């Protein structure tokens, strides 16, 4: 399924708008990742553990949105917006994805 952050797809005609579709993922961070991420904050560098969790949460949210679009009869999603948040006093990572399900010409 074609999924994009743009409002249209060059060279393709939108035949039907099906409506808003969303996907959400909340993943808990564990104490060891928190500990090592804190060390990274002190000495500098990237936290690979958190980056991996964020990528996984993003993929889950996008997959849920794709299923939602398919259930509505769409074959693409446009105008995708991704939001990242922490919940539960920072102990969990949340990713939400929203967009518009459409049917594109073949």
C-alpha positions, -999 to +999 in steps of 0.1 A: +000+000+000+013+034-009+016+057+021+029+092+020+030+125+040+020+145+009-016+155+001-015+140-034+005+116-054+019+130-086+006+114-117-022+095-099-058+105-097-076+102-064-109+084-071-124+083-036-117+096-001-125+071+026-118+092+056-094+094+086-073+064+096-051+061+126-027+038+143-012+038+178+016+021+196+027+024+232+058+005+242+072+003+277+108+011+283+126-011+307+148-001+336+181-012+319+174+008+288+165+038+311+198+033+330+220+031+299+202+059+282+209+081+313+246+072+310+245+082+273+230+116+283+259+122+307+287+111+283+271+120+250+260+098+221+229+082+208+207+057+226+204+028+202+179+010+225+155+039+225+159+045+188+151+008+181+120+011+203+108+042+185+113+026+151+094-004+162+065+017+176+064+037+144+061+005+123+033-008+145+014+025+142+018+026+104+008-011+101-024-004+121-032+026+100-027+005+068-051-022+081-076+005+089-073+019+054-077-015+038-108-022+059-123+011+046-116+000+010-086+022+004-055+014-015-033+043-003-030+067+026-020+103+022-013+133+045+003+110+071+013+127+104+034+110+130+035+121+166+059+109+193+051+113+230+061+098+264+035+087+288+035+074+323+061+098+337+083+089+307+083+052+313+065+045+280+069+056+244+038+064+223+037+069+186+005+079+168+000+080+131-029+095+112-038+101+076-065+099+050-074+066+033-080+070-004-085+049-035-061+057-063-065+050-099-045+019-111 
